[in-house]
Amino acid sequence: MKKLLLLFLAAICICAVTYAQPKPGTVAPEISLPDANGKMTKLSDLKGKVVLLDFWASWCGPCRQSNRAISKLYNKYKNKGFEIFGVSIDDNASQWNKAVKQDKITWMQVIDTKAAKGNMLTYTWNIRYIPSTFLIDKQGKIYTIDPGEERLEIILKELL
């Protein structure tokens, strides 16, 4: 019975480690996905900039509100080395494109139409809810996870 319990606990620990969210201070796992034109775009291409990695979807009300809020910060800091890498988990590319236009999103956008059902991207980043954001520093390391709008601006002033 003791061995069975230990085996069960070990399995739980392995699952927890396997699906753990990347931690601040660690290098951001690579993302390579198509943009609206089908061009493959990599997160690592933005190394040297402070990047807000934003997981969202067109059908997510809080995500759409977040788009409007971070738009102000983007416009204020984009010329100082701030970039946003939006990752849509929409399974419908036309709905995503429509939302990008409606929200007047001007920052980098990519889509993973298979992520809505869970895939390697959502497992690697352990996305359990959206919007989920990760602030990545100029060296490509995760600085913080899910900073609010006010905290994000304070951090941007520090990092830029």
Backbone torsions as a table, in degrees:
resi	resn	phi	psi	omega
1	MET	NA	-42.1	179.4
2	LYS	-62.5	-41.8	-179.8
3	LYS	-64.5	-39.6	179.2
4	LEU	-64.2	-42.4	178.4
5	LEU	-64.3	-43.5	178.0
6	LEU	-63.4	-40.5	178.1
7	LEU	-63.5	-42.7	178.5
8	PHE	-62.2	-45.4	179.0
9	LEU	-64.2	-38.2	177.6
10	ALA	-63.9	-40.9	178.7
11	ALA	-63.5	-40.4	178.3
12	ILE	-63.8	-43.8	179.3
13	CYS	-62.2	-42.3	179.3
14	ILE	-62.8	-43.2	178.4
15	CYS	-63.9	-41.2	-179.7
16	ALA	-63.4	-40.5	178.9
17	VAL	-70.4	-41.1	-178.3
18	THR	-61.8	-40.1	-176.1
19	TYR	-105.5	21.4	178.6
20	ALA	-75.0	141.5	178.2
21	GLN	-69.2	142.8	175.3
22	PRO	-55.2	140.9	-173.7
23	LYS	-98.6	151.6	172.6
24	PRO	-55.1	139.5	-178.6
25	GLY	95.6	-14.0	178.6
26	THR	-96.0	155.0	177.7
27	VAL	-67.1	134.4	-179.9
28	ALA	-65.3	127.3	176.2
29	PRO	-59.7	145.0	-177.9
30	GLU	-65.5	144.2	171.5
31	ILE	-129.4	129.8	176.6
32	SER	-136.1	108.6	-174.9
33	LEU	-141.0	161.6	179.9
34	PRO	-78.5	145.0	172.9
35	ASP	-87.7	-169.8	-177.2
36	ALA	-63.0	-23.1	178.9
37	ASN	-95.1	2.2	179.8
38	GLY	87.8	0.3	179.6
39	LYS	-76.6	128.7	178.0
40	MET	-67.7	129.9	-177.0
41	THR	-126.8	133.9	-176.8
42	LYS	-109.7	141.9	174.2
43	LEU	-60.9	-40.5	-177.1
44	SER	-64.3	-17.9	176.6
45	ASP	-64.6	-16.5	-177.5
46	LEU	-96.3	5.8	178.3
47	LYS	-55.7	138.0	-175.4
48	GLY	102.3	-10.7	175.8
49	LYS	-116.7	160.6	170.8
50	VAL	-87.5	124.6	-171.9
51	VAL	-121.8	131.8	169.8
52	LEU	-97.6	110.1	175.9
53	LEU	-85.3	118.9	-171.9
54	ASP	-122.0	109.8	174.6
55	PHE	-88.9	127.7	-175.8
56	TRP	-155.3	179.3	175.1
57	ALA	-153.9	154.4	-177.2
58	SER	-64.1	-30.5	-176.8
59	TRP	-85.3	-1.5	-176.1
60	CYS	-95.6	107.3	-179.8
61	GLY	-55.5	-50.0	178.2
62	PRO	-60.9	-31.9	178.0
63	CYS	-65.6	-42.1	-178.8
64	ARG	-66.6	-37.3	175.5
65	GLN	-65.3	-41.2	179.0
66	SER	-62.0	-38.9	178.0
67	ASN	-55.8	-44.2	-179.4
68	ARG	-66.7	-39.2	-178.6
69	ALA	-68.1	-46.5	-176.9
70	ILE	-75.9	-15.6	176.6
71	SER	-60.7	-40.4	179.3
72	LYS	-62.8	-44.4	179.3
73	LEU	-66.5	-39.2	179.6
74	TYR	-60.4	-49.1	-179.1
75	ASN	-62.9	-32.7	-178.9
76	LYS	-74.8	-34.6	-171.8
77	TYR	-116.0	-1.7	-175.8
78	LYS	-62.0	-32.0	-179.9
79	ASN	-83.1	0.4	179.5
80	LYS	-109.1	6.4	177.4
81	GLY	107.5	16.5	178.4
82	PHE	-101.4	134.9	177.6
83	GLU	-135.7	153.3	174.1
84	ILE	-117.6	134.7	177.1
85	PHE	-115.9	97.1	-178.5
86	GLY	-84.3	127.9	178.7
87	VAL	-117.5	110.1	178.9
88	SER	-86.4	136.9	174.4
89	ILE	-105.5	22.4	176.2
90	ASP	-62.8	143.3	173.6
91	ASP	-94.4	-0.3	-179.8
92	ASN	-125.1	105.6	-175.8
93	ALA	-63.6	-33.9	-179.1
94	SER	-69.1	-35.5	175.8
95	GLN	-65.7	-40.3	177.4
96	TRP	-61.3	-50.1	179.1
97	ASN	-58.3	-40.4	179.0
98	LYS	-62.8	-43.8	179.9
99	ALA	-65.4	-40.5	178.6
100	VAL	-59.2	-43.0	179.7
101	LYS	-69.5	-44.7	-179.6
102	GLN	-61.7	-40.4	-178.1
103	ASP	-85.3	0.2	179.4
104	LYS	53.3	46.1	-179.9
105	ILE	-77.3	125.5	-178.8
106	THR	-112.3	-5.5	-179.8
107	TRP	-88.8	171.3	-176.7
108	MET	-57.4	132.2	-179.8
109	GLN	-133.3	136.0	173.9
110	VAL	-133.6	166.3	-177.6
111	ILE	-137.8	144.6	172.3
112	ASP	-128.0	97.0	-174.7
113	THR	-69.5	-10.5	178.7
114	LYS	-98.4	-7.3	-175.5
115	ALA	-70.9	-26.0	-177.3
116	ALA	-59.3	-29.3	179.8
117	LYS	-95.3	-0.3	-177.8
118	GLY	92.4	125.2	177.9
119	ASN	-155.0	-168.0	-175.9
120	MET	-58.8	-38.2	179.0
121	LEU	-60.7	-51.3	-177.5
122	THR	-69.2	-30.1	176.6
123	TYR	-73.1	-42.9	-180.0
124	THR	-59.9	-43.8	-178.9
125	TRP	-92.5	-3.0	-179.4
126	ASN	50.3	54.4	-179.8
127	ILE	-81.2	112.3	180.0
128	ARG	-108.7	-17.6	178.7
129	TYR	-152.5	160.1	174.7
130	ILE	-131.6	151.1	-2.4
131	PRO	-70.1	145.4	172.3
132	SER	-127.0	129.9	-178.1
133	THR	-128.8	149.1	178.1
134	PHE	-132.6	124.7	175.9
135	LEU	-92.9	124.8	-175.1
136	ILE	-113.5	131.9	-177.4
137	ASP	-80.2	179.6	-176.0
138	LYS	-63.5	-22.8	179.2
139	GLN	-87.5	-0.4	179.2
140	GLY	86.8	15.7	178.7
141	LYS	-102.0	145.9	178.3
142	ILE	-68.9	125.1	-178.8
143	TYR	-93.4	-45.5	178.5
144	THR	-157.6	163.3	-178.4
145	ILE	-118.9	134.2	177.2
146	ASP	50.0	52.8	175.3
147	PRO	-72.4	142.1	174.6
148	GLY	-71.3	172.1	-176.2
149	GLU	-59.2	-45.5	-178.9
150	GLU	-65.8	-45.6	179.8
151	ARG	-65.0	-38.5	178.9
152	LEU	-58.7	-43.9	-179.1
153	GLU	-65.7	-40.1	177.4
154	ILE	-60.4	-44.5	-179.3
155	ILE	-66.8	-40.5	179.0
156	LEU	-60.2	-39.9	177.2
157	LYS	-61.3	-36.6	178.6
158	GLU	-70.6	-46.7	-172.4
159	LEU	-79.6	-24.7	-178.9
160	LEU	-96.8	NA	NA
